[in-house]
């Protein structure tokens, strides 16, 4: 590896799925890639058991002491963000990168979406992103810069017929990235959003298994010009690019990785 993130400190939310290709989500894939590229990574997740397991797997990839550490985090709780950022800065002396990859999904029409589900989607995909960004900015400013990468969705670009609350919340994250990028550019803090299309992750796999339980083909593939789902590593590579100095003049941008779906 080229060590593109040598001596960098990164917080990655939603990264506790493990790093085995059969179970790996985008957060886990990003954490693994960041470790391989020389970063120290804080695995921030609400799932303590899996978070500790993932951290142990990540640490085994590095000879550096505490290359990966776990911190429990509910992204929708402000006090937990404040404590996590404080603890990370105390341990490493800085925070260079924040990757917002915590997520969940929900499919329902406008009429069938409950208020609780609407709030749940916005808590994770909008409020959590705002809170995390709010608390890392002073640390990054003191360190004379940083990179914040928001994992959004192609649904933020075009909407999804059944994902009412999910698409709306992802749209919020897209706009927030632009607002934050403008405000923070003077501090050399870059903010960008990544918009994956259909990706083979545990979260997506569980949803599609319900649809194809009767033997029906995966309806997503027919919509993709490239004829296949993305792999988590393919999204993580884009996140790495935006986190690294290779993208030093990129801020407020949207990187769509969807196999051509939104080009149609």
Rosetta blueprint (number, residue, H / E / L):
1 X L
2 X L
3 X L
4 X L
5 X L
6 X L
7 X L
8 X L
9 X E
10 X E
11 X E
12 X E
13 X E
14 X L
15 X L
16 X L
17 X L
18 X L
19 X L
20 X L
21 X L
22 X L
23 X L
24 X L
25 X L
26 X H
27 X H
28 X H
29 X H
30 X H
31 X H
32 X H
33 X H
34 X H
35 X H
36 X H
37 X L
38 X L
39 X L
40 X E
41 X E
42 X E
43 X E
44 X E
45 X E
46 X L
47 X L
48 X H
49 X H
50 X H
51 X H
52 X H
53 X H
54 X H
55 X H
56 X H
57 X H
58 X H
59 X H
60 X L
61 X L
62 X L
63 X L
64 X L
65 X L
66 X L
67 X L
68 X E
69 X E
70 X E
71 X E
72 X E
73 X L
74 X L
75 X L
76 X L
77 X L
78 X H
79 X H
80 X H
81 X H
82 X H
83 X H
84 X H
85 X H
86 X H
87 X H
88 X H
89 X H
90 X H
91 X H
92 X H
93 X L
94 X L
95 X L
96 X L
97 X E
98 X E
99 X E
100 X E
101 X L
102 X L
103 X L
104 X L
105 X L
106 X L
107 X L
108 X E
109 X L
110 X L
111 X L
112 X L
113 X L
114 X L
115 X H
116 X H
117 X H
118 X H
119 X H
120 X H
121 X H
122 X H
123 X H
124 X H
125 X H
126 X H
127 X H
128 X H
129 X H
130 X H
131 X H
132 X H
133 X H
134 X H
135 X H
136 X H
137 X H
138 X H
139 X H
140 X H
141 X H
142 X H
143 X L
144 X L
145 X L
146 X E
147 X E
148 X E
149 X E
150 X E
151 X E
152 X L
153 X L
154 X L
155 X H
156 X H
157 X H
158 X H
159 X L
160 X L
161 X L
162 X L
163 X E
164 X H
165 X H
166 X H
167 X H
168 X H
169 X H
170 X H
171 X H
172 X H
173 X H
174 X H
175 X H
176 X H
177 X H
178 X H
179 X H
180 X H
181 X H
182 X H
183 X H
184 X H
185 X H
186 X H
187 X H
188 X L
189 X E
190 X E
191 X E
192 X E
193 X E
194 X E
195 X E
196 X E
197 X L
198 X L
199 X E
200 X E
201 X L
202 X H
203 X H
204 X H
205 X H
206 X H
207 X H
208 X H
209 X H
210 X H
211 X H
212 X L
213 X L
214 X L
215 X L
216 X L
217 X L
218 X L
219 X L
220 X L
221 X H
222 X H
223 X H
224 X L
225 X L
226 X L
227 X L
228 X L
229 X L
230 X E
231 X E
232 X H
233 X H
234 X H
235 X H
236 X H
237 X H
238 X H
239 X H
240 X H
241 X H
242 X H
243 X H
244 X L
245 X H
246 X H
247 X H
248 X L
249 X L
250 X L
251 X L
252 X L
253 X L
254 X E
255 X E
256 X E
257 X E
258 X L
259 X L
260 X L
261 X H
262 X H
263 X H
264 X L
